[in-house]
Amino acid sequence: MPHVIVKMIEGRSEEQKAALTVELTKAVMSSLGCTESSVSVAIEDVPREGWTDKVYVPEIQQRPELIYKKPGYDPFK
């Protein structure tokens, strides 16, 4: 029962979110060998000014053991 949570800076359209959901679902099914009915996807919009404090520090910087793909940016530079 994979549940994918996507946090991204606000501003994407509902159409973009729907397209991302379709592609993520396909990727999860293909990679994990599960059915579409077992996949769920949540998308959380985060204000740009809150990204570093609400996402980068607590979920990326402070939890490196969970990160399988590191970002190519440093918000502190």
LUMLUMDREN-2810 file (N, C-alpha, C; in Angstrom, 1 decimal):
<atoms>
<atom><aa>M</aa><ch>A</ch><at>N</at><xx>0.8</xx><yy>-1.2</yy><zz>0.0</zz></atom>
<atom><aa>M</aa><ch>A</ch><at>CA</at><xx>0.0</xx><yy>0.0</yy><zz>0.0</zz></atom>
<atom><aa>M</aa><ch>A</ch><at>C</at><xx>0.9</xx><yy>1.2</yy><zz>0.0</zz></atom>
<atom><aa>P</aa><ch>A</ch><at>N</at><xx>1.5</xx><yy>1.5</yy><zz>-1.1</zz></atom>
<atom><aa>P</aa><ch>A</ch><at>CA</at><xx>2.4</xx><yy>2.7</yy><zz>-1.1</zz></atom>
<atom><aa>P</aa><ch>A</ch><at>C</at><xx>1.5</xx><yy>4.0</yy><zz>-1.1</zz></atom>
<atom><aa>H</aa><ch>A</ch><at>N</at><xx>1.9</xx><yy>4.9</yy><zz>-0.2</zz></atom>
<atom><aa>H</aa><ch>A</ch><at>CA</at><xx>1.3</xx><yy>6.3</yy><zz>-0.2</zz></atom>
<atom><aa>H</aa><ch>A</ch><at>C</at><xx>2.5</xx><yy>7.3</yy><zz>-0.5</zz></atom>
<atom><aa>V</aa><ch>A</ch><at>N</at><xx>2.3</xx><yy>8.0</yy><zz>-1.5</zz></atom>
<atom><aa>V</aa><ch>A</ch><at>CA</at><xx>3.4</xx><yy>9.0</yy><zz>-1.9</zz></atom>
<atom><aa>V</aa><ch>A</ch><at>C</at><xx>2.9</xx><yy>10.4</yy><zz>-1.5</zz></atom>
<atom><aa>I</aa><ch>A</ch><at>N</at><xx>3.8</xx><yy>11.1</yy><zz>-0.8</zz></atom>
<atom><aa>I</aa><ch>A</ch><at>CA</at><xx>3.5</xx><yy>12.5</yy><zz>-0.4</zz></atom>
<atom><aa>I</aa><ch>A</ch><at>C</at><xx>4.5</xx><yy>13.4</yy><zz>-1.2</zz></atom>
<atom><aa>V</aa><ch>A</ch><at>N</at><xx>3.9</xx><yy>14.3</yy><zz>-1.9</zz></atom>
<atom><aa>V</aa><ch>A</ch><at>CA</at><xx>4.7</xx><yy>15.3</yy><zz>-2.7</zz></atom>
<atom><aa>V</aa><ch>A</ch><at>C</at><xx>4.5</xx><yy>16.6</yy><zz>-2.0</zz></atom>
<atom><aa>K</aa><ch>A</ch><at>N</at><xx>5.6</xx><yy>17.3</yy><zz>-1.7</zz></atom>
<atom><aa>K</aa><ch>A</ch><at>CA</at><xx>5.5</xx><yy>18.6</yy><zz>-1.1</zz></atom>
<atom><aa>K</aa><ch>A</ch><at>C</at><xx>6.3</xx><yy>19.5</yy><zz>-2.2</zz></atom>
<atom><aa>M</aa><ch>A</ch><at>N</at><xx>5.6</xx><yy>20.5</yy><zz>-2.6</zz></atom>
<atom><aa>M</aa><ch>A</ch><at>CA</at><xx>6.2</xx><yy>21.4</yy><zz>-3.6</zz></atom>
<atom><aa>M</aa><ch>A</ch><at>C</at><xx>5.8</xx><yy>22.8</yy><zz>-3.4</zz></atom>
<atom><aa>I</aa><ch>A</ch><at>N</at><xx>6.6</xx><yy>23.7</yy><zz>-3.9</zz></atom>
<atom><aa>I</aa><ch>A</ch><at>CA</at><xx>6.2</xx><yy>25.2</yy><zz>-3.8</zz></atom>
<atom><aa>I</aa><ch>A</ch><at>C</at><xx>5.0</xx><yy>25.4</yy><zz>-4.6</zz></atom>
<atom><aa>E</aa><ch>A</ch><at>N</at><xx>4.1</xx><yy>26.1</yy><zz>-3.9</zz></atom>
<atom><aa>E</aa><ch>A</ch><at>CA</at><xx>2.8</xx><yy>26.4</yy><zz>-4.5</zz></atom>
<atom><aa>E</aa><ch>A</ch><at>C</at><xx>2.9</xx><yy>27.1</yy><zz>-5.9</zz></atom>
<atom><aa>G</aa><ch>A</ch><at>N</at><xx>1.8</xx><yy>26.9</yy><zz>-6.6</zz></atom>
<atom><aa>G</aa><ch>A</ch><at>CA</at><xx>1.7</xx><yy>27.6</yy><zz>-7.9</zz></atom>
<atom><aa>G</aa><ch>A</ch><at>C</at><xx>1.4</xx><yy>26.7</yy><zz>-9.1</zz></atom>
<atom><aa>R</aa><ch>A</ch><at>N</at><xx>1.5</xx><yy>25.4</yy><zz>-8.9</zz></atom>
<atom><aa>R</aa><ch>A</ch><at>CA</at><xx>1.1</xx><yy>24.5</yy><zz>-10.0</zz></atom>
<atom><aa>R</aa><ch>A</ch><at>C</at><xx>-0.4</xx><yy>24.4</yy><zz>-10.1</zz></atom>
<atom><aa>S</aa><ch>A</ch><at>N</at><xx>-0.8</xx><yy>24.2</yy><zz>-11.4</zz></atom>
<atom><aa>S</aa><ch>A</ch><at>CA</at><xx>-2.3</xx><yy>24.1</yy><zz>-11.6</zz></atom>
<atom><aa>S</aa><ch>A</ch><at>C</at><xx>-2.8</xx><yy>22.7</yy><zz>-11.2</zz></atom>
<atom><aa>E</aa><ch>A</ch><at>N</at><xx>-4.1</xx><yy>22.6</yy><zz>-11.2</zz></atom>
<atom><aa>E</aa><ch>A</ch><at>CA</at><xx>-4.7</xx><yy>21.3</yy><zz>-10.9</zz></atom>
<atom><aa>E</aa><ch>A</ch><at>C</at><xx>-4.4</xx><yy>20.3</yy><zz>-12.0</zz></atom>
<atom><aa>E</aa><ch>A</ch><at>N</at><xx>-4.3</xx><yy>20.8</yy><zz>-13.2</zz></atom>
<atom><aa>E</aa><ch>A</ch><at>CA</at><xx>-4.0</xx><yy>19.9</yy><zz>-14.3</zz></atom>
<atom><aa>E</aa><ch>A</ch><at>C</at><xx>-2.6</xx><yy>19.3</yy><zz>-14.2</zz></atom>
<atom><aa>Q</aa><ch>A</ch><at>N</at><xx>-1.6</xx><yy>20.2</yy><zz>-13.8</zz></atom>
<atom><aa>Q</aa><ch>A</ch><at>CA</at><xx>-0.3</xx><yy>19.7</yy><zz>-13.5</zz></atom>
<atom><aa>Q</aa><ch>A</ch><at>C</at><xx>-0.2</xx><yy>18.7</yy><zz>-12.4</zz></atom>
<atom><aa>K</aa><ch>A</ch><at>N</at><xx>-1.0</xx><yy>18.9</yy><zz>-11.3</zz></atom>
<atom><aa>K</aa><ch>A</ch><at>CA</at><xx>-1.0</xx><yy>18.0</yy><zz>-10.2</zz></atom>
<atom><aa>K</aa><ch>A</ch><at>C</at><xx>-1.6</xx><yy>16.7</yy><zz>-10.6</zz></atom>
<atom><aa>A</aa><ch>A</ch><at>N</at><xx>-2.7</xx><yy>16.7</yy><zz>-11.4</zz></atom>
<atom><aa>A</aa><ch>A</ch><at>CA</at><xx>-3.3</xx><yy>15.5</yy><zz>-11.9</zz></atom>
<atom><aa>A</aa><ch>A</ch><at>C</at><xx>-2.3</xx><yy>14.7</yy><zz>-12.8</zz></atom>
<atom><aa>A</aa><ch>A</ch><at>N</at><xx>-1.6</xx><yy>15.4</yy><zz>-13.7</zz></atom>
<atom><aa>A</aa><ch>A</ch><at>CA</at><xx>-0.7</xx><yy>14.7</yy><zz>-14.5</zz></atom>
<atom><aa>A</aa><ch>A</ch><at>C</at><xx>0.5</xx><yy>14.1</yy><zz>-13.7</zz></atom>
<atom><aa>L</aa><ch>A</ch><at>N</at><xx>1.0</xx><yy>14.8</yy><zz>-12.7</zz></atom>
<atom><aa>L</aa><ch>A</ch><at>CA</at><xx>2.0</xx><yy>14.3</yy><zz>-11.8</zz></atom>
<atom><aa>L</aa><ch>A</ch><at>C</at><xx>1.5</xx><yy>13.0</yy><zz>-11.1</zz></atom>
<atom><aa>T</aa><ch>A</ch><at>N</at><xx>0.3</xx><yy>13.1</yy><zz>-10.6</zz></atom>
<atom><aa>T</aa><ch>A</ch><at>CA</at><xx>-0.3</xx><yy>11.9</yy><zz>-9.9</zz></atom>
<atom><aa>T</aa><ch>A</ch><at>C</at><xx>-0.4</xx><yy>10.7</yy><zz>-10.8</zz></atom>
<atom><aa>V</aa><ch>A</ch><at>N</at><xx>-0.8</xx><yy>10.9</yy><zz>-12.1</zz></atom>
<atom><aa>V</aa><ch>A</ch><at>CA</at><xx>-0.9</xx><yy>9.8</yy><zz>-13.0</zz></atom>
<atom><aa>V</aa><ch>A</ch><at>C</at><xx>0.5</xx><yy>9.2</yy><zz>-13.2</zz></atom>
<atom><aa>E</aa><ch>A</ch><at>N</at><xx>1.5</xx><yy>10.0</yy><zz>-13.5</zz></atom>
<atom><aa>E</aa><ch>A</ch><at>CA</at><xx>2.9</xx><yy>9.5</yy><zz>-13.7</zz></atom>
<atom><aa>E</aa><ch>A</ch><at>C</at><xx>3.5</xx><yy>8.9</yy><zz>-12.5</zz></atom>
<atom><aa>L</aa><ch>A</ch><at>N</at><xx>3.3</xx><yy>9.4</yy><zz>-11.3</zz></atom>
<atom><aa>L</aa><ch>A</ch><at>CA</at><xx>3.8</xx><yy>8.8</yy><zz>-10.1</zz></atom>
<atom><aa>L</aa><ch>A</ch><at>C</at><xx>3.1</xx><yy>7.5</yy><zz>-9.8</zz></atom>
<atom><aa>T</aa><ch>A</ch><at>N</at><xx>1.8</xx><yy>7.4</yy><zz>-10.1</zz></atom>
<atom><aa>T</aa><ch>A</ch><at>CA</at><xx>1.1</xx><yy>6.1</yy><zz>-9.9</zz></atom>
<atom><aa>T</aa><ch>A</ch><at>C</at><xx>1.7</xx><yy>5.1</yy><zz>-10.8</zz></atom>
<atom><aa>K</aa><ch>A</ch><at>N</at><xx>1.9</xx><yy>5.4</yy><zz>-12.1</zz></atom>
<atom><aa>K</aa><ch>A</ch><at>CA</at><xx>2.5</xx><yy>4.5</yy><zz>-13.0</zz></atom>
<atom><aa>K</aa><ch>A</ch><at>C</at><xx>3.9</xx><yy>4.0</yy><zz>-12.6</zz></atom>
<atom><aa>A</aa><ch>A</ch><at>N</at><xx>4.7</xx><yy>5.0</yy><zz>-12.1</zz></atom>
<atom><aa>A</aa><ch>A</ch><at>CA</at><xx>6.1</xx><yy>4.6</yy><zz>-11.7</zz></atom>
<atom><aa>A</aa><ch>A</ch><at>C</at><xx>6.1</xx><yy>3.7</yy><zz>-10.4</zz></atom>
<atom><aa>V</aa><ch>A</ch><at>N</at><xx>5.2</xx><yy>4.0</yy><zz>-9.5</zz></atom>
<atom><aa>V</aa><ch>A</ch><at>CA</at><xx>5.1</xx><yy>3.2</yy><zz>-8.3</zz></atom>
<atom><aa>V</aa><ch>A</ch><at>C</at><xx>4.6</xx><yy>1.7</yy><zz>-8.7</zz></atom>
<atom><aa>M</aa><ch>A</ch><at>N</at><xx>3.7</xx><yy>1.6</yy><zz>-9.5</zz></atom>
<atom><aa>M</aa><ch>A</ch><at>CA</at><xx>3.2</xx><yy>0.3</yy><zz>-10.0</zz></atom>
<atom><aa>M</aa><ch>A</ch><at>C</at><xx>4.3</xx><yy>-0.4</yy><zz>-10.7</zz></atom>
<atom><aa>S</aa><ch>A</ch><at>N</at><xx>5.0</xx><yy>0.2</yy><zz>-11.6</zz></atom>
<atom><aa>S</aa><ch>A</ch><at>CA</at><xx>6.1</xx><yy>-0.5</yy><zz>-12.3</zz></atom>
<atom><aa>S</aa><ch>A</ch><at>C</at><xx>7.2</xx><yy>-0.9</yy><zz>-11.4</zz></atom>
<atom><aa>S</aa><ch>A</ch><at>N</at><xx>7.6</xx><yy>0.0</yy><zz>-10.5</zz></atom>
<atom><aa>S</aa><ch>A</ch><at>CA</at><xx>8.8</xx><yy>-0.2</yy><zz>-9.7</zz></atom>
<atom><aa>S</aa><ch>A</ch><at>C</at><xx>8.5</xx><yy>-1.2</yy><zz>-8.6</zz></atom>
<atom><aa>L</aa><ch>A</ch><at>N</at><xx>7.3</xx><yy>-1.2</yy><zz>-8.0</zz></atom>
<atom><aa>L</aa><ch>A</ch><at>CA</at><xx>7.0</xx><yy>-2.0</yy><zz>-6.9</zz></atom>
<atom><aa>L</aa><ch>A</ch><at>C</at><xx>6.1</xx><yy>-3.2</yy><zz>-7.2</zz></atom>
<atom><aa>G</aa><ch>A</ch><at>N</at><xx>5.7</xx><yy>-3.3</yy><zz>-8.4</zz></atom>
<atom><aa>G</aa><ch>A</ch><at>CA</at><xx>4.8</xx><yy>-4.4</yy><zz>-8.8</zz></atom>
<atom><aa>G</aa><ch>A</ch><at>C</at><xx>3.5</xx><yy>-4.4</yy><zz>-8.0</zz></atom>
<atom><aa>C</aa><ch>A</ch><at>N</at><xx>2.9</xx><yy>-3.3</yy><zz>-7.8</zz></atom>
<atom><aa>C</aa><ch>A</ch><at>CA</at><xx>1.6</xx><yy>-3.3</yy><zz>-7.1</zz></atom>
<atom><aa>C</aa><ch>A</ch><at>C</at><xx>0.5</xx><yy>-2.8</yy><zz>-8.1</zz></atom>
<atom><aa>T</aa><ch>A</ch><at>N</at><xx>-0.7</xx><yy>-2.9</yy><zz>-7.7</zz></atom>
<atom><aa>T</aa><ch>A</ch><at>CA</at><xx>-1.8</xx><yy>-2.5</yy><zz>-8.5</zz></atom>
<atom><aa>T</aa><ch>A</ch><at>C</at><xx>-2.1</xx><yy>-1.0</yy><zz>-8.3</zz></atom>
<atom><aa>E</aa><ch>A</ch><at>N</at><xx>-2.8</xx><yy>-0.4</yy><zz>-9.2</zz></atom>
<atom><aa>E</aa><ch>A</ch><at>CA</at><xx>-3.2</xx><yy>1.0</yy><zz>-9.1</zz></atom>
<atom><aa>E</aa><ch>A</ch><at>C</at><xx>-4.1</xx><yy>1.2</yy><zz>-7.9</zz></atom>
<atom><aa>S</aa><ch>A</ch><at>N</at><xx>-4.9</xx><yy>0.3</yy><zz>-7.6</zz></atom>
<atom><aa>S</aa><ch>A</ch><at>CA</at><xx>-5.8</xx><yy>0.5</yy><zz>-6.4</zz></atom>
<atom><aa>S</aa><ch>A</ch><at>C</at><xx>-5.1</xx><yy>0.5</yy><zz>-5.1</zz></atom>
<atom><aa>S</aa><ch>A</ch><at>N</at><xx>-3.9</xx><yy>0.1</yy><zz>-5.1</zz></atom>
<atom><aa>S</aa><ch>A</ch><at>CA</at><xx>-3.1</xx><yy>0.1</yy><zz>-3.8</zz></atom>
<atom><aa>S</aa><ch>A</ch><at>C</at><xx>-2.3</xx><yy>1.4</yy><zz>-3.6</zz></atom>
<atom><aa>V</aa><ch>A</ch><at>N</at><xx>-2.2</xx><yy>2.2</yy><zz>-4.6</zz></atom>
<atom><aa>V</aa><ch>A</ch><at>CA</at><xx>-1.4</xx><yy>3.5</yy><zz>-4.6</zz></atom>
<atom><aa>V</aa><ch>A</ch><at>C</at><xx>-2.3</xx><yy>4.7</yy><zz>-4.3</zz></atom>
<atom><aa>S</aa><ch>A</ch><at>N</at><xx>-1.8</xx><yy>5.5</yy><zz>-3.4</zz></atom>
<atom><aa>S</aa><ch>A</ch><at>CA</at><xx>-2.4</xx><yy>6.8</yy><zz>-3.1</zz></atom>
<atom><aa>S</aa><ch>A</ch><at>C</at><xx>-1.3</xx><yy>7.9</yy><zz>-3.2</zz></atom>
<atom><aa>V</aa><ch>A</ch><at>N</at><xx>-1.8</xx><yy>9.1</yy><zz>-3.6</zz></atom>
<atom><aa>V</aa><ch>A</ch><at>CA</at><xx>-0.8</xx><yy>10.2</yy><zz>-3.8</zz></atom>
<atom><aa>V</aa><ch>A</ch><at>C</at><xx>-1.5</xx><yy>11.4</yy><zz>-3.1</zz></atom>
<atom><aa>A</aa><ch>A</ch><at>N</at><xx>-0.7</xx><yy>12.1</yy><zz>-2.3</zz></atom>
<atom><aa>A</aa><ch>A</ch><at>CA</at><xx>-1.1</xx><yy>13.4</yy><zz>-1.7</zz></atom>
<atom><aa>A</aa><ch>A</ch><at>C</at><xx>-0.1</xx><yy>14.5</yy><zz>-2.2</zz></atom>
<atom><aa>I</aa><ch>A</ch><at>N</at><xx>-0.6</xx><yy>15.6</yy><zz>-2.4</zz></atom>
<atom><aa>I</aa><ch>A</ch><at>CA</at><xx>0.2</xx><yy>16.8</yy><zz>-2.8</zz></atom>
<atom><aa>I</aa><ch>A</ch><at>C</at><xx>-0.1</xx><yy>17.9</yy><zz>-1.9</zz></atom>
<atom><aa>E</aa><ch>A</ch><at>N</at><xx>1.0</xx><yy>18.4</yy><zz>-1.3</zz></atom>
<atom><aa>E</aa><ch>A</ch><at>CA</at><xx>1.0</xx><yy>19.5</yy><zz>-0.3</zz></atom>
<atom><aa>E</aa><ch>A</ch><at>C</at><xx>1.7</xx><yy>20.7</yy><zz>-0.9</zz></atom>
<atom><aa>D</aa><ch>A</ch><at>N</at><xx>0.9</xx><yy>21.8</yy><zz>-1.1</zz></atom>
<atom><aa>D</aa><ch>A</ch><at>CA</at><xx>1.5</xx><yy>23.0</yy><zz>-1.6</zz></atom>
<atom><aa>D</aa><ch>A</ch><at>C</at><xx>2.1</xx><yy>23.8</yy><zz>-0.4</zz></atom>
<atom><aa>V</aa><ch>A</ch><at>N</at><xx>3.3</xx><yy>24.3</yy><zz>-0.6</zz></atom>
<atom><aa>V</aa><ch>A</ch><at>CA</at><xx>4.1</xx><yy>25.0</yy><zz>0.5</zz></atom>
<atom><aa>V</aa><ch>A</ch><at>C</at><xx>4.4</xx><yy>26.3</yy><zz>-0.1</zz></atom>
<atom><aa>P</aa><ch>A</ch><at>N</at><xx>4.1</xx><yy>27.4</yy><zz>0.7</zz></atom>
<atom><aa>P</aa><ch>A</ch><at>CA</at><xx>4.6</xx><yy>28.7</yy><zz>0.3</zz></atom>
<atom><aa>P</aa><ch>A</ch><at>C</at><xx>6.1</xx><yy>28.8</yy><zz>0.1</zz></atom>
<atom><aa>R</aa><ch>A</ch><at>N</at><xx>6.5</xx><yy>29.5</yy><zz>-0.9</zz></atom>
<atom><aa>R</aa><ch>A</ch><at>CA</at><xx>8.0</xx><yy>29.6</yy><zz>-1.2</zz></atom>
<atom><aa>R</aa><ch>A</ch><at>C</at><xx>8.7</xx><yy>30.1</yy><zz>0.0</zz></atom>
<atom><aa>E</aa><ch>A</ch><at>N</at><xx>8.2</xx><yy>31.1</yy><zz>0.7</zz></atom>
<atom><aa>E</aa><ch>A</ch><at>CA</at><xx>8.9</xx><yy>31.7</yy><zz>1.9</zz></atom>
<atom><aa>E</aa><ch>A</ch><at>C</at><xx>9.0</xx><yy>30.7</yy><zz>3.1</zz></atom>
<atom><aa>G</aa><ch>A</ch><at>N</at><xx>8.2</xx><yy>29.7</yy><zz>3.0</zz></atom>
<atom><aa>G</aa><ch>A</ch><at>CA</at><xx>8.2</xx><yy>28.7</yy><zz>4.1</zz></atom>
<atom><aa>G</aa><ch>A</ch><at>C</at><xx>8.9</xx><yy>27.4</yy><zz>3.8</zz></atom>
<atom><aa>W</aa><ch>A</ch><at>N</at><xx>9.4</xx><yy>27.3</yy><zz>2.6</zz></atom>
<atom><aa>W</aa><ch>A</ch><at>CA</at><xx>10.0</xx><yy>26.0</yy><zz>2.1</zz></atom>
<atom><aa>W</aa><ch>A</ch><at>C</at><xx>11.2</xx><yy>25.5</yy><zz>3.0</zz></atom>
<atom><aa>T</aa><ch>A</ch><at>N</at><xx>12.1</xx><yy>26.4</yy><zz>3.2</zz></atom>
<atom><aa>T</aa><ch>A</ch><at>CA</at><xx>13.3</xx><yy>26.1</yy><zz>4.0</zz></atom>
<atom><aa>T</aa><ch>A</ch><at>C</at><xx>13.0</xx><yy>25.6</yy><zz>5.4</zz></atom>
<atom><aa>D</aa><ch>A</ch><at>N</at><xx>12.1</xx><yy>26.4</yy><zz>6.1</zz></atom>
<atom><aa>D</aa><ch>A</ch><at>CA</at><xx>11.8</xx><yy>26.0</yy><zz>7.5</zz></atom>
<atom><aa>D</aa><ch>A</ch><at>C</at><xx>10.8</xx><yy>24.9</yy><zz>7.6</zz></atom>
<atom><aa>K</aa><ch>A</ch><at>N</at><xx>9.9</xx><yy>24.7</yy><zz>6.7</zz></atom>
<atom><aa>K</aa><ch>A</ch><at>CA</at><xx>8.8</xx><yy>23.7</yy><zz>6.8</zz></atom>
<atom><aa>K</aa><ch>A</ch><at>C</at><xx>9.2</xx><yy>22.4</yy><zz>6.1</zz></atom>
<atom><aa>V</aa><ch>A</ch><at>N</at><xx>10.1</xx><yy>22.4</yy><zz>5.1</zz></atom>
<atom><aa>V</aa><ch>A</ch><at>CA</at><xx>10.4</xx><yy>21.2</yy><zz>4.4</zz></atom>
<atom><aa>V</aa><ch>A</ch><at>C</at><xx>11.9</xx><yy>20.9</yy><zz>4.4</zz></atom>
<atom><aa>Y</aa><ch>A</ch><at>N</at><xx>12.7</xx><yy>21.8</yy><zz>3.9</zz></atom>
<atom><aa>Y</aa><ch>A</ch><at>CA</at><xx>14.1</xx><yy>21.5</yy><zz>3.7</zz></atom>
<atom><aa>Y</aa><ch>A</ch><at>C</at><xx>14.8</xx><yy>21.1</yy><zz>5.0</zz></atom>
<atom><aa>V</aa><ch>A</ch><at>N</at><xx>14.7</xx><yy>21.9</yy><zz>6.0</zz></atom>
<atom><aa>V</aa><ch>A</ch><at>CA</at><xx>15.4</xx><yy>21.6</yy><zz>7.3</zz></atom>
<atom><aa>V</aa><ch>A</ch><at>C</at><xx>14.9</xx><yy>20.4</yy><zz>7.9</zz></atom>
<atom><aa>P</aa><ch>A</ch><at>N</at><xx>13.5</xx><yy>20.3</yy><zz>8.2</zz></atom>
<atom><aa>P</aa><ch>A</ch><at>CA</at><xx>13.1</xx><yy>19.1</yy><zz>9.0</zz></atom>
<atom><aa>P</aa><ch>A</ch><at>C</at><xx>13.0</xx><yy>17.8</yy><zz>8.2</zz></atom>
<atom><aa>E</aa><ch>A</ch><at>N</at><xx>12.8</xx><yy>17.9</yy><zz>6.9</zz></atom>
<atom><aa>E</aa><ch>A</ch><at>CA</at><xx>12.5</xx><yy>16.7</yy><zz>6.1</zz></atom>
<atom><aa>E</aa><ch>A</ch><at>C</at><xx>13.7</xx><yy>16.2</yy><zz>5.2</zz></atom>
<atom><aa>I</aa><ch>A</ch><at>N</at><xx>14.5</xx><yy>17.2</yy><zz>4.9</zz></atom>
<atom><aa>I</aa><ch>A</ch><at>CA</at><xx>15.7</xx><yy>16.8</yy><zz>4.0</zz></atom>
<atom><aa>I</aa><ch>A</ch><at>C</at><xx>17.0</xx><yy>16.9</yy><zz>4.8</zz></atom>
<atom><aa>Q</aa><ch>A</ch><at>N</at><xx>17.3</xx><yy>18.0</yy><zz>5.4</zz></atom>
<atom><aa>Q</aa><ch>A</ch><at>CA</at><xx>18.5</xx><yy>18.2</yy><zz>6.1</zz></atom>
<atom><aa>Q</aa><ch>A</ch><at>C</at><xx>18.6</xx><yy>17.3</yy><zz>7.4</zz></atom>
<atom><aa>Q</aa><ch>A</ch><at>N</at><xx>17.5</xx><yy>17.2</yy><zz>8.1</zz></atom>
<atom><aa>Q</aa><ch>A</ch><at>CA</at><xx>17.6</xx><yy>16.5</yy><zz>9.4</zz></atom>
<atom><aa>Q</aa><ch>A</ch><at>C</at><xx>17.2</xx><yy>15.1</yy><zz>9.3</zz></atom>
<atom><aa>R</aa><ch>A</ch><at>N</at><xx>16.9</xx><yy>14.6</yy><zz>8.1</zz></atom>
<atom><aa>R</aa><ch>A</ch><at>CA</at><xx>16.5</xx><yy>13.2</yy><zz>8.0</zz></atom>
<atom><aa>R</aa><ch>A</ch><at>C</at><xx>17.2</xx><yy>12.6</yy><zz>6.7</zz></atom>
<atom><aa>P</aa><ch>A</ch><at>N</at><xx>18.5</xx><yy>12.7</yy><zz>6.7</zz></atom>
<atom><aa>P</aa><ch>A</ch><at>CA</at><xx>19.2</xx><yy>12.2</yy><zz>5.5</zz></atom>
<atom><aa>P</aa><ch>A</ch><at>C</at><xx>19.1</xx><yy>10.7</yy><zz>5.2</zz></atom>
<atom><aa>E</aa><ch>A</ch><at>N</at><xx>18.8</xx><yy>10.0</yy><zz>6.2</zz></atom>
<atom><aa>E</aa><ch>A</ch><at>CA</at><xx>18.7</xx><yy>8.5</yy><zz>6.1</zz></atom>
<atom><aa>E</aa><ch>A</ch><at>C</at><xx>17.5</xx><yy>8.1</yy><zz>5.3</zz></atom>
<atom><aa>L</aa><ch>A</ch><at>N</at><xx>16.5</xx><yy>9.1</yy><zz>5.1</zz></atom>
<atom><aa>L</aa><ch>A</ch><at>CA</at><xx>15.3</xx><yy>8.8</yy><zz>4.3</zz></atom>
<atom><aa>L</aa><ch>A</ch><at>C</at><xx>15.4</xx><yy>9.3</yy><zz>2.9</zz></atom>
<atom><aa>I</aa><ch>A</ch><at>N</at><xx>16.4</xx><yy>10.1</yy><zz>2.6</zz></atom>
<atom><aa>I</aa><ch>A</ch><at>CA</at><xx>16.5</xx><yy>10.7</yy><zz>1.3</zz></atom>
<atom><aa>I</aa><ch>A</ch><at>C</at><xx>17.2</xx><yy>9.8</yy><zz>0.3</zz></atom>
<atom><aa>Y</aa><ch>A</ch><at>N</at><xx>16.5</xx><yy>9.4</yy><zz>-0.8</zz></atom>
<atom><aa>Y</aa><ch>A</ch><at>CA</at><xx>17.1</xx><yy>8.5</yy><zz>-1.8</zz></atom>
<atom><aa>Y</aa><ch>A</ch><at>C</at><xx>17.6</xx><yy>9.3</yy><zz>-3.0</zz></atom>
<atom><aa>K</aa><ch>A</ch><at>N</at><xx>17.1</xx><yy>10.5</yy><zz>-3.2</zz></atom>
<atom><aa>K</aa><ch>A</ch><at>CA</at><xx>17.5</xx><yy>11.5</yy><zz>-4.2</zz></atom>
<atom><aa>K</aa><ch>A</ch><at>C</at><xx>17.7</xx><yy>12.8</yy><zz>-3.6</zz></atom>
<atom><aa>K</aa><ch>A</ch><at>N</at><xx>18.9</xx><yy>13.3</yy><zz>-3.4</zz></atom>
<atom><aa>K</aa><ch>A</ch><at>CA</at><xx>19.2</xx><yy>14.6</yy><zz>-2.8</zz></atom>
<atom><aa>K</aa><ch>A</ch><at>C</at><xx>18.9</xx><yy>15.7</yy><zz>-3.8</zz></atom>
<atom><aa>P</aa><ch>A</ch><at>N</at><xx>18.4</xx><yy>16.8</yy><zz>-3.2</zz></atom>
<atom><aa>P</aa><ch>A</ch><at>CA</at><xx>18.2</xx><yy>18.0</yy><zz>-4.1</zz></atom>
<atom><aa>P</aa><ch>A</ch><at>C</at><xx>19.6</xx><yy>18.6</yy><zz>-4.6</zz></atom>
<atom><aa>G</aa><ch>A</ch><at>N</at><xx>19.5</xx><yy>19.2</yy><zz>-5.7</zz></atom>
<atom><aa>G</aa><ch>A</ch><at>CA</at><xx>20.7</xx><yy>19.8</yy><zz>-6.2</zz></atom>
<atom><aa>G</aa><ch>A</ch><at>C</at><xx>20.9</xx><yy>21.3</yy><zz>-5.9</zz></atom>
<atom><aa>Y</aa><ch>A</ch><at>N</at><xx>20.2</xx><yy>21.7</yy><zz>-4.8</zz></atom>
<atom><aa>Y</aa><ch>A</ch><at>CA</at><xx>20.3</xx><yy>23.1</yy><zz>-4.4</zz></atom>
<atom><aa>Y</aa><ch>A</ch><at>C</at><xx>20.6</xx><yy>23.2</yy><zz>-2.9</zz></atom>
<atom><aa>D</aa><ch>A</ch><at>N</at><xx>21.0</xx><yy>24.4</yy><zz>-2.5</zz></atom>
<atom><aa>D</aa><ch>A</ch><at>CA</at><xx>21.3</xx><yy>24.6</yy><zz>-1.1</zz></atom>
<atom><aa>D</aa><ch>A</ch><at>C</at><xx>20.6</xx><yy>25.9</yy><zz>-0.8</zz></atom>
<atom><aa>P</aa><ch>A</ch><at>N</at><xx>19.5</xx><yy>25.9</yy><zz>0.0</zz></atom>
<atom><aa>P</aa><ch>A</ch><at>CA</at><xx>18.8</xx><yy>27.2</yy><zz>0.3</zz></atom>
<atom><aa>P</aa><ch>A</ch><at>C</at><xx>19.5</xx><yy>28.1</yy><zz>1.1</zz></atom>
<atom><aa>F</aa><ch>A</ch><at>N</at><xx>20.7</xx><yy>27.7</yy><zz>1.7</zz></atom>
<atom><aa>F</aa><ch>A</ch><at>CA</at><xx>21.5</xx><yy>28.6</yy><zz>2.5</zz></atom>
<atom><aa>F</aa><ch>A</ch><at>C</at><xx>22.6</xx><yy>29.3</yy><zz>1.8</zz></atom>
<atom><aa>K</aa><ch>A</ch><at>N</at><xx>22.7</xx><yy>29.1</yy><zz>0.5</zz></atom>
<atom><aa>K</aa><ch>A</ch><at>CA</at><xx>23.7</xx><yy>29.8</yy><zz>-0.3</zz></atom>
<atom><aa>K</aa><ch>A</ch><at>C</at><xx>23.1</xx><yy>30.9</yy><zz>-1.1</zz></atom>
</atoms>
